Structure formats: C-alpha cells, structure tokens
Amino acid sequence: MKVDYQRLTIVLAILFGLGLAWLCIDIWPDWLTGILGRKKTFVSTILSGLTLGGIYFLVASGFTLVFGLMRNVNLAHGTMYLLGGYIGYEVADRTGNWYFAACVAFLAVAMCGALLQVLVFRRMQGDDLRQTLVTIGISIIAADQMLAFWSGNTYQFQPPEWLYGAVQLPIITTVKSSGAEVFLKFPSYRLFVLGIAITIGIGLWLLLHKTRIGMMIRAGVDDPEMLQASGINVNLIFVLVFSIGAGLAGFAGVIGGSALSIAPGEDIRYLMASLVVVIVGGMGSVTGAAFGAIIIGLAEQIGLVYFPTYGVVLTFLIMIGVLAFRPQGLFGKEK
C-alpha cells in the first residue's frame, strides 16, 4: 500500500494546529500547567516559533527557487541575507525610511544575484561540485569584505512607529482571583513578520502555479532545450528566478534585522536554516518550504524554552527523521 505523504502531512498539520489552537484558547487546568508550565510562556513560545519560521521561510523561499527548483547549489545564499541586512541598515540610517530600505535591499541583492547567475552559474550549469566550491569561496570573501566595512558590531533596524509596542490578543493566559481575565500581549512587529511571510508565500505559489511565467520557469527546469526551441529565452528566465531568490534573501535581511539583529555569522546561521528547511520541506516546493520553516521555527523555540541543553539537537533529529522515511522531503517530488 502506497502512502500519500503529502496528504498525510497536511492532515497531521491540521490536527496539530487544532491541538495548539485548543491549548492557546482554552483555560488550562492545574494538571496541564504542571506539565507545560505557565500558559503565557507556552503560547509566547509557539507564537515566537511561528514568527521565526516566517523569517526562515523568507530566506528559504528564495533558496528553494535557486537550489530546489533550478538545481543551482548556491552556498552563498546566506551571504545574500547578510548583505541585504547591511544595505538596508545603511539606507534606513541615512533616510529614516524603513520601507525604502527594504525595497533597496531587495533590488540591490537581486542585482547581485543576477550577476552571480550570469558570471558563475551559467558557466557551471549541472556541475554541482564546482558550484559548491565556488560559492563557498564567494561567501568567505564576501564575509571578510563585509566584516572590514561594517566591522564586527551588531546592528538592529528601527521598524516603523506603528509597529512599536505589543498587541493584545484574544488569548486568556490566566484568571485572577477576582475573576478578571488576563489576555496575552505579543509584539506587533513579530505578527507583522508572520503576515509578510504568508503574503509572500501565497504570491510565490500563485506565480509558479497560476501564471505563464511560472509555467515557463517549471518547463525551463524540466526541459530547457524544448523551451528554448519554442522561442523562449531560457537564460533570461533563469536570471529572473535567481534574481527573485536572491532579492528575497536580501529583503529577509531587513525583516530579520528588525526582529532580531544583523551581525557577522548570521549568514551561516540562515544558510544552515535554509538547507534544513528545504531538506525537510522538499526541493522546489514553496508549500514544502512553508511547512519546513514552521516545523524548524517551532522546534528551535520549543527546544530553547523547554530543552535548553538539547534544543539544538531537536532540529537535526527532525531532519534525520524526514530523510529516513521521506528522503525527497515532505513535499518533494518522487523520482
């Protein structure tokens, strides 16, 4: 009997989501508090995991376009994230406009991605080992140059004023002895990050599956010779895809730099996170990248709060489990 892993994953995700929703909305009995601790801590951890997953998705969505869809091994993708963060910081610091900084970071890194595709990947198409070695070298050189220019300081963006503070959510964390209900407050900007990730995820899915450009992208990956014979400029399509993937990483640098920070080493962190997300979710699948990012984001935050000593291991246990039972990822195509 053949198991439909994609359908099974969606069903389990819905059940898990309903369970989390019940835990977040319902008033906890004493025995549940004894197991999971304070409800406020648990719900805040889940929401933080979802927003961290949103940041991971913004980076990994670009990575899944380049690595998963085009089969280009770009290990300089984390560098795109860090470069976008630094560029965005400089623009925001000089103009005071966060939105303009995010747009400039996207466009600047997208241009860098286009140059990388034309000058490097077009000459090494299909040669995974050379792509790996060259992009590792590029990432090392770029990291040193960024360290020399921006030093080892930690930078953080100031988000728009309307995103300062916290929002009171309709989630009761406790009931006082007087009978008054205490509601959870959560940072506005983190909810904004989650909304941005959902919007971009839907937009990418529609682009790839519901538009003529998306059809050409998928056709160009599967059979570039046939697409070229039909009069379509395949090289232009590949540059466009690579630019979008790199631009999303640069845009994520501004989003992540506002939620967390920008500092040397963040490129490696987000490259590793993107690799794990794509492996868990499946190569070339935007839906898989979304599921993988949520799983890894929740795992990191839950591990950080409830298993601080072994929290790092949790992410890799998930990756090993997926590789053992579904080597192509939860939403990857079977060969």
N, C-alpha and C positions, 0 to 999 in steps of 0.2 A: 504493500500500500504506500503510495507516494504522498508525502506530507507537503502541504502548501505552506511553506514557512512564512511567506509574506502575509497571507491571511491570518495565520496563527499569531504572528507578531502584532498585527493590528488588533485582533481580539484581546490578546493579553494586555496590550497597551490601554485599551478601553477599560478593561476590568481594573487594571492598576490605577488608572486615572480616577475611576469611580471610587475606588478604595481611598485614594488620597483625598478626594473631594469630601468624602464622608468624615475622614479624620480631621479635615480642616474646618468643616462647618459644624459638626455635632459637638455638643458639650461633653468633655471627656469624663468618664467615671474614674474613681480613685485608682482602680487596678491598672488602667491604661496609663495613667500618669506615672505609676510606679515602674512601668516597663519602659516607656519612651521619654520620661521626664516632663518638663513643663510644655504645655501645648504651644505657647508662644515661641519657644525655642525650636520645636519641631516644624511648625508652619513657616517660620522665618527661614529655616534651613531648606525646606522644599522650594520656597519662592526664590531664594538665593541660587539654588541649583538650577532652576528654570532660567533665570536671567544669565547665569554663567553659561548655560547651554546655548542661550541666544547669541552670546558673543562668540562662542566656539562655532556656532553654525555660520555666522557671518564670515569667519575666516575659512571654515571647511567647505562652504558652498563654492567659493572661488577655487579651492583646492580640488574639489570633486569635478569641477568643469575641466581643469587643466590635466589633472592626474587620472581621474576616473573616466572621463569622457574622451579626452584626446590622447590618453596614454603617454603624456609627457611627464617625465619624472623631474619635477621642479622642487628640489630641496632648498631652494632659495625663497620659498613661499613665505616662510616666517619673517624673512628679511623685508618682504613687501609690507607686512603688517607693521613692523617697527619703523620702517621708513615713512609710511603713511602717518603713523603717530607723531613722529618728529616734525614732518612737514606741516601737518595740521596744527601742531602746537605753535610753530613759528608764525603761521598765518593768523591764528586766533590771538596770539600775543600782540601782534602788530595792528590788527584791525579791530579786535574786540568782538568779532562776529563768528560765533561757533558754527553756524550753518555754512557760511562761506568757507571756513576752514575744512569742514567735512567734504564739501564739493571739490575744493582744490586738491585735497589729499587723494580723493578718488581719481580725478583726472590725471594728476601727476604720476601716480603709481600705475595707472592704466597705460600711460605713455611708456613708462619703463618696461612694463610687461610686453607691450607691442615690440619694443626694441629687442627685448630678450628673445622673443619668438622668432623675429626675423634674423637676428645675428647669430643666435645659438641653436635653437631647437629646429629650425628649418634645415640646418646643415647636418643635424644628427637624428633625423626622424627615424624611429624604430630602433635606435641604438641606446638601450636603457642604461647600460653601464657607463657610457661616455656622458650621457645626460646627468647621471647621478654624480659622477666625479666633478664635472664642470660646474654644476650648480652648487655643490658643496664648496668648491673653491670660490665661486662668486659670493656666496653667503659669508665666508670667512673674511674676504677682502672688504665687503660692504660693512660688516660688523665693525671691523677695525677703523674704517673711514668714519662711520657714524660715532664711534667712541671718541675719535680725535676731534670731531667737530662739535658734538654735543656733550662731551665728557661723560663721566660716569654718574652724573646726577639723575635723580628721579624727577620726572615731570608729570604734572596732572592738569588736565583741562578744567576750566570752569564751565559747566553746562549752562544753557540758557536759564535766565532767572525764574521763569515759570516752572522749571523742573526742580527747583530747590525744595528742600523740605520733604515731608512724608505725606502719604495719602492714607486716610482711614478706610480700611477695607471692611466689608460686612462679614467679618470673621470674629466670632466671640472667643477670646483667649481664656477668660475666667469670669466668674460671677462673684462679686464681693458679698460679704456677709449681710450687707444692707439690701442685697438683691439687684444692685446696679451691675449692668453688663459692661465689661471692658473689651473694646474692639482693638484689633491689630492695626498698627501703623507700619507702613513699609515705604522705603524711599521712592519718590516719584520717578527719579531718573532710571532706576532699575526696571520699573514697569514700562517705561518708555523704550528701553533697550529690547525688552521682550516683544513689544509691539512692532518695532522696526524689524526684528528678525522674522516675525510672522509675515509681515508685509513683503519683505524681500524674498522669502521662501515661496510665497504664493506667486509673486511676479516671475521668479525663475522657472517655476513649474509651468506656468502658462506660456512663457517664452519658448521653452523646449518642446512642449507637447501640443500647443494650440496655435502656433504661428508658422508661417512659411520659413522664416529664418531658423526656427528650431528644427524644422524638418530637414533643412539643408545641413545644419550642424550635425544631426544624427546620421544623415546619409553620408556626409563627408568623412565621418569617423569609420563607418562600416565599410564603405566602398568609395574611396576618394577618386579612383580612376574613372568610375562610371559617372560620378557627379561632375568631374572635370570635362568629360566627353559631352555632357548635356549643356555645356556653355557656362557653368558656374565657376567663379574664381575661388577655388578651394583654399588657396593660400590666404586670400582676404578673409574668408570665413574663419580660418584658424587664428589669424591675428586678432579678429574681433572677439573670439571666445577667450583667448589668452588675455586680452586687454580687460575684459569684463571680470575674469577671475582675479587678476592682479589688482584691479581697481577695488573690488570688494574687500580684498585684504587690507588695502590702504584705508578704505572707509572704516573698516573694523578697528583699525589702529586709533582713529579718533573716538569711536564709540567706546572701545575698551579703555583708552587712556582717560576718558571722562569718568568711567565707572570705577576703574582701578588705578593704574598708573602706567607710565612709559619709562622704561629703563633698560640698560643693556641686559641681555639674557632673555627678554620677553620674546625675541624672535625664535629661540629654540623651544621655549615653552609652547608657543602657539603652533609651531611646526609639528611638534610631537602630538599635540592635541588634535590637529587636523588629520594626521596619519591614523591615529586611533579611531577617530570619528568615521573616516572613510572606510577603514577596515571593518568596523562594527556595522556600519550602515550599508555598505556595499558600494563598489566603484561605479561612478557615473550616475548615481541616483540622488536627485535632490531630496526626495522623500526619505531615502536612507540616511542622508546627511543630517536631516532634521531629527530623525529618531535617534541616530547615533549621538548627536550633540546633546540631546535631552538626557539620554542614558548616562553619558560620561559626566555631564554637568551635575546631575543629581548624585551620582556615585562619589564625585570629588567632595561635594559639600556634606553629604551624609557621612562619608568617611572622616572628614575633617572634624565634625562635631561629635560623632558617636564612636569612632575608632581612630583617634588621632595618631596612635602609634602605627597602625597598619592601613591607614587610609589610602596611601599611595598604591598599595598592593591591589586594592579593590578594582581600580581601573584596568589593570593588566589582567586580573582574573576574568573580568568580563570579556576582554579581547581574546584571551586564550579559549574561553568557553565558546565564543562565537566561531573562532577558527576551527575548533574541534568538531562542531556539529554543522556549521554552515560556512565553509571556507571562503565563499564568494561574498559573504556579508548577508545581513538580514534581508536587504532589498536588491542584492546584486543579481545579475543575470547568470543562469546556469549555462555552462559551456557545453 
